[in-house]
């Protein structure tokens, strides 16, 4: 159990740092009120989780600790539903209804689609 906790903690710390770096960098490049940084990391993370779920469980012989570090730890911290929720509410509060709707619907559709594509790609390889 201790090894599992350490694996998740190391993966989680790495994922959180990577999320902050990528999301803030993407948002800085994109500009504007739409939360492109969060949208991008959630989309990327969804694809990677779908891919790694199949690759690590069905195709790989990596240890349980590596699987936990990458999926629960890294990708669990890399993607962020709470930030997505807060940014959607803030857009609503600012009266940006179209942007809020685009964020809510867009992230759900894009992330589900990319998770599915990741699974399909991993199974095809």
N, C-alpha and C positions, 0 to 999 in steps of 0.2 A: 504493500500500500504506500509506503514512503517513497519508493521509486516512482510510482505512478503520480503521486502528488508533485514531486520534483519535476518530472517530465512535463506535466501540464503547466506548472508554474513557469518553467523556462520557455516553453512554447508560447504561453500567454503573454509573458513580458515582451518577447520578440515580436509577436503579432501586434500588440498594442503600439509599440514604437513604430513598426512599419506602417500601421494604419495612420498614425499621426503624420508621419513623414509624407506618405503618398497623398492622403486626403488634403493636407494643407498645401502641398505642392500643386496638386491638380486644381484646387480651388483658386489658388493664386494665379495660375495660368488662365483658367476659364473666366474668372471674375464674375461679377453680377450676383444677384440675390439667390439664384438657384443653387442648391447644395450639390454641385457636380462632384466634389471630392468624396463625399459620403456615398453618393450614387455609384461612383466608379469603384471604390473599394468593396462595396457590397456586391457589385456585379462580378468583379474579379474573384472575390472570395467565394461566391456561389459557384462559379465555374470550377475553381480549384477544389472546393469541397466535393462536388459531384465527381470530378475526375479522381481525386485521391481516395474517395470512399471505395470506388471500384478497384482502382489500381492497388491500393494497399491491402485491401481485404481479399479480393479475388485473385490478384495476380502476383502478389509480392510475398516474400518471406521475411519482411522486416519485423522486428520485435513489436510487441504490444506497446512498449514504452515509446518507440518512434511514432507509431500510429497515434497514440494519445497526444504526444507533443505536437504533431503536425495538425491533427484534426480538431480535437477539443481545445488544445492550448493555442497554437498559432492562429488557425483560422477562426476559432471561436472569439479570440480577441481582435482579430483583424477586421472582421465584419461587425456591424453594430446596429442592432435594431433600435436601441434606445436613442441613439443620435438621430437616426432616420425619423423616429417618432417626434422628437423634440423639434427638429428642423421643419417637419410638416406642420406642426402646431404653430410655430413661429410665423411661417408663411401665411397661415390662416389668420392669425392675429394681426398681421400687417395688411390684410385685405388682398393678398396676392392669391386669389382663389384658383386661378388657372395654374399657377406654379405649384401650389399645394396639391391640386388634383394630379398634375403631371408627375410630381414626386411620388405620391402614394401609389398610383396605378403603375407608373413607369417602373419603379423599383420592384414591385411585386411581379410584374410580367417579365421584365428583363432578368431578374434573379432566378425565378423559376425556370425560365427558358435556358439560361446558362448552366444551371445545375443539371438539367436534363442533357444538355449538349456535352457537358463534362463526363457524365455517365456514359453516354453513347460513344464518345471518343475513346475513353478508357477501355470499353468493351471491344471496340474495333481494332485496337492495337494488339 
